[in-house]
């Protein structure tokens, strides 16, 4: 029987990747609530980011996602 996906539990690859960027590049400064994941995911898609390209190694998409996470860290600090 497959494991149920809980929104607050980052089991999805996109959420794990955002969490990794937050820990590695921002020192875990961002409070990653389900709403924050959704905000970053929507921003990524609106800016033309592609998860398919990102997971195939697109540097441009990684840079875009890092930029969005860092912008949210700045916004959260102020």
N, C-alpha and C positions, 0 to 999 in steps of 0.2 A: 504494500500500500504506500503511495507516495506521501511524502511529508507535506503538510499544509503550509502555505506561505503566509507568514504573519508580516504585516506592513512594517511594524517597528523592528523586526528582526532582519537585518540586511543579508538576505540569502541570495539575492539577485546579483549577477555579475556587475551591473552598472552601479549598484549601491556599494558593493565591495570595492570597486575601483575608486569611487568618490571618497570613500572612507580611507583608502590607502593614500590618496593625494592629500587629504586632510592631515593624516598622521605624519607622512613623510616630508611634505613641503611646508606645512603650516604648524607643525608641532601639536596637532590635535586641538587647535584653537577654536575650531568651529563646532558648535553644538548641533549634531546631525539628527534632527527630529525628522519624522516622516514628511512633514511639510517642507523642510529644508531640502530633502532629497528631491521632492517634486519641483521645487523652485529651480534648483540647479539643472534638473533634467529638462524642464521646459525651456530654460535659457539656452541650454546646449543645442536643443533642436531648433530653436528660433534663430540662432546664430549660424545655422547651417552645419552643425556637427553631425557626425554619423557614427553610431556605435559599431556598425559593421566595419567601417574604415579604421576606427580606433583599435578594435580588437585584432585587426589585420596589420597593425603597426603604423598607422598614420600619425606622424609627428605633429602635423597641423592640428589634428583633433585633440591630441594630448595637451598641446599648448593651450588650446581654447578651453578645455575643461579645467586646467590649472588656473587660467585667468579667471574663470567664473568662480571657482572655489575661493581664490584669494580675494576677489571682490566681495564675496559674502563675509569673509573674515573681517575685512575692513569695515563693512557695514555693521556687523555685529558689535565691533569694538566701540563704534561711535554712538 
